Amino acid sequence: NTDTLARIYYNHNQKISALKIYKRMNDYLENSNDKYNNTITIAELSIELIEYSDAIEWYNELLGITPDDIVIKKRIVELYLKINDEISFVALSTDLYM
């Protein structure tokens, strides 16, 4: 099972290899719930690897599925702060809190 292999890499602190496997898995997942959860895993692992822009892209993909997901929007806002993207931060914050 590919997911098991990715978790083994992750648990042995080989996060870059785990991330590559999760990304590859995403192309083959047919169940929308499995794909959604896998995409969250990719975004969170990207954050751990300090790949904030990649994490934002993956979270934005999730917003394409669930556009009103407040938790995902908050995570994106936090990442915009980390990468000092003030324009995007203000735009999404305004949408989120107004």
Sequence and secondary structure as in RCSB ss.txt:
>XXXX:A:sequence
NTDTLARIYYNHNQKISALKIYKRMNDYLENSNDKYNNTITIAELSIELIEYSDAIEWYNELLGITPDDIVIKKR
IVELYLKINDEISFVALSTDLYM
>XXXX:A:secstr
 HHHHHHHHHHTT HHHHHHHHHHHHTT  SHHHHHHHHHHHHHHHHHTT HHHHHHHHHHHHHH TT HHHHHH
HHHHHHHTT HHHHHHHHHHHH 
